[in-house]
């Protein structure tokens, strides 16, 4: 199927999900949350839909528990570098609240749309009592001040209901698919998930994806 929904003139995403060139998306979290796999699913789905995709990934000091950020740039046919310029992200999907805020400080602008998991992933220093994690409601308020549109969802809890908290990455992927921000439909995600996973893992991820997709269709918070 050829790409549809393109509206030229400038890059970005408008409120109705029309596509501009290129679409700049960041998927961020901490090591162990599966956000790299989520970026793979998004990228493969976009490519299957006929778009050109560039992906760049950065990792923190520690793979598990350290910062992990994937840049995904989706275009109709022009090549773009894999890294999004500062302040030019159209969509940020944050798997962890504080990490979402950190990434926003560099890449968000008032028109950026945020999709954020509300479940903190406390660093070791916080667990040992050496550091203090900000109040989640304060993080949420700070995020809201910086952008005009934000979806907050209990991705980890929704994943538990789907069968495993480890599937929170697919809940977040479903939220992206259901947000109306991407220029291709859920069917490309479904086929990608089916191709990447087998047996009960496939069924778990499809269920988690559907839960996230349906949840983000609720009114924006």
N, C-alpha and C positions, 0 to 999 in steps of 0.2 A: 504494500500500500504506500502510495506516495505521501510526503508530508503535506499537511493541510493546516489552515488556521494562521498562516503567516500574514503579518501586517508590517510592512516596511516603514522606514522613516527614522527609526531610532531603535536602540537596543533596550530590552527589558521585558517586563510582563505587565499587562494592564489588569485592571480589576476583574475583567471577564475571562482572563486566562489566554488572551490572544498572544501569539508568539512574536517576539522581536529578536533581532539578530545581534549577538548570540544570547542564549539563555545561560546565565551564570548562576550555578548552584553550588553551595558548600554543604557537605554532610560531615558533621563533627561530633566528637565524643571522646571517650578515653579508651585505651587498649582493653580488649576483652568484650566490648559491647557489640561488636559485629558491624560497625559502620562502614568498614572497607568492603565487606560483602554486600552491604546495602548499596553502596556506590556502584559496585559491579552489576548488580541487578538493574539499577536505573540506566547505566550506560549501555548494557546489552539490549535492554528494551528499547532505548532510543535508537540504537543502530538498526534493530530489527524493524523499527517503524520508518526507516529510510533517512534518518538524520546522521549528520557527522558529529562525532563525539571526541573530545579531548579530556583526558583525566590526569590530574596531578595529585600526588599524595604526600603528606608530611607526617612524620612520627615524632613523638616526644622522646625523652631520654629513656624511658622504660616502655617496652611494647605493651605490657599489661599494666594499666593504671596511668600511663602517660598520655599526653595529648595526641590525638589522631585526627587528621583533617583531610578530607578528600575534596578536591576541586573538580567539578564536572561542568564542562562547557558544551552546550548543544547548539548546533547551527544547521542551517539547511544544506549548504554545500561549501562554504568557505572554510579554510583551515585557520585555526586559532591556537595560540600557545596554551599549554595546559594550566597555567596559573592565572587566577582571576586578579585583576588589578585591585588595589586597596580601595575600599568604598564603592565597589561596583558589583557586589553580590545582589542578585535579584531574589534569591531564595536561600535561606539558611535552615537546614534541618539539624537541630541540636538534640543529641541523644542524652545529654547531661546538662542541667541548668547553668552551672557556673562556667562550663566550657563553652556553652552557647554565648554567654555574655562576653567572654574573652574574645571569641572570634568576631563577634559583632563590633567590638571596639575598633577593629582593623578593617573589616570588610562590609559592614552594613551602611546603609543610608536611610533617610526617612521613608523611602519607598520600598525598602526590602521587606519581604514577607518572612515571618519566623514561624517555623513549626517545631515545637519543643516538647520533649518528654519532661514531665514534672518530677521525676524520681532522681534525687541526688545520688551520686556515686562518690562517697567520701574518700579523699586521699588518705594515705597511710598516716600522715602527720596529724590529721583530724582524729583518726581512730585511736591514735596514741595519746591524744590530748595535747599535742605540741602546737597545733594550729587550730584555728576556728573557722568553720564553714559558715558563710553568710546565711541568714534566714532565707529559705526558699521564696517566701512572699516578697522579700526585699529584692531578690534577683528578678523575680517576675515584674515587679514594679519598674525596675531599672530598664528591663527589656522593653516594656510598654512605652516608656518615655522616648525611646530611641526610634521606634517604628510606628507606623499607623495601622499595621495589620499583623495579628499574631494568633496562632492556634496553639493552645496548650492542651496536651492530652496525657492521661495516665498510661503511657505505652507499656510500662513494665507490668502493671496490674492487668491490662488488657491481654498481654501475652500470657500471663498466668492463666487467665480464663480460657485462652485458646489452647493451652496445654503445657507451656513451659515459659518461664521468664526469659530464657535465652532467645526466644523468638521476638523480643521487643524490637529488634532491628527490622523485622518484616512488618511489624505493626507500623513503624515509622515510615517504611517504604510504602505501605498502603495509604498512609496519611498523605504522602506526597502525591500519589496517584489520584487520590480523591479530592485534592485541593483545587483542581481546575487550573493549576499553574503550568502544567506541562502540555506540550502540543500534540500528545498522542494518548490513546486510551488505555484502559486497564487491561485490555486483552493482550497487549504486548508484555505487560508485567507477568500476567498469568502464564503465558507461554514460556517466558524466560525462567520463571521459577520451576516450571515443570521440567525444563531442559537441564537445569543445574542440580536438581535434587532428586532423590529416589525414595520410594516406599513411604514409611511413616514420617520421615523428615520432610518430604515433599508435601504431604497432607497437612502437617503442622504449620509449615511456612505459608501454604495457601490459606489456611484458616486465619492465621495471624494477619496476613496481608489484607484479607477481607474485613476483618474486625477494624483495622486501622483506617481503611478506606471508608467504611460506613460511619465511623466515629467522627471523622473530620468533616463529614457532610453536615454535622450539626452547626448551629449558629456560632460564628466566630466569637471567642472570648476576649 
